Amino acid sequence: MQETLHSIADRCRGLHRQGTVARYIPELAKAPADLFALSAADVSGERWSAGRFEHPFTMQSISKVVTLLLALTELGEEEVFRHVGRNPSSDPFNSIMRLEMADPHRPQNPLINAGAIAVTSLLPFPGAEERSRAILSFARRLTGNPALAVDDGTFRSERETGDRNRSLAYFLKSLGNLEGDPCEVLEAYFRQCSILVTTEDLAMLGATLASGGVCPATGERVVAPRACRIALALMVTCGLYDGSGEFAVRVGLPAKSGVAGGIVAVVPERMGIAVCGPALDGRGNSVSGMRALELLSEERSLRVF
């Protein structure tokens, strides 16, 4: 596996020229466009990495998997899916239009921005600070890394430029699909997106999902198998937004991407895989990350469908 990862890292050099680093969040625009990191962790806890795998980046939308699992654990799936749907969207991840056009007026799934904001609002913790602490603590348990922290610079940058997400939150509130104060909910949402990780952390998160909810790094059962199955199903259909279908054909694995360039993928019962390449395609997915996962899936026969 180590040799395969190094080979893929070599072949993915230069692919960043085909994409663009996210600039609508100023802090993300500072990321080195040519950064590439690739890690894998199996359900026994063994790990492999290549590239600049020690370089930290923020979870961004990958954190939506964390809050979904936390909400399912705290509230159960019936309550969660009263507020959000379970269907893929053909619209961009931050679309407002579909909320108004759809009937009932609720987000189509928990992995687009509107759905993730709604899920964060459901978490049964009083106030933004308590909600943020609970999310960070849960992320630490899923990754087996007790040192995970929020990057304050990215958090402030997101808070200062997050007008589209504010629009989504207030529109959800007007529809009765957001619990509590939109400002407090968004405070927690911006913080969860700003949790710093490495590809090794995300690979372990993927391995926790692969093992049915037991973190291989610690041996702790963090989440129930049923919640893992729900998350993986949604990652297959919705995890790469309007690029999910193409990814399912090319790579054949459940996965979730983030606009900082990270992607986490899961081979059920076998391993988690994570990549980071900040240069994105037009759908907001890492150019080099997509190609690396395609190569790894082909060469190690990992696809599950």
Secondary structure, 3 states (H helix, E strand, C coil): CHHHHHHHHHHHCCHHHHCEECCCCCCHHHCCCCCCEEEEEECCCCEEEEECCCCCEECHHHHHHHHHHHHHHHHCHHHHHHHCCCCCCCCCCCCCHHHHHCCCCCCCCCCCHHHHHHHHHHCCCCHHHHHHHHHHHHHHHHHCCCCCCECHHHHHHHHHHCHHHHHHHHHHHHHCCCCCCHHHHHHHHHHHHCEEECHHHHHHHHHHHHCCCECCCCCCECCCHHHHHHHHHHHHHHCCHHHHHHHHHHCCCCEEECCCCEEEEEECCCEEEEEECCEECCCCCEHHHHHHHHHHHHHCCCCCC
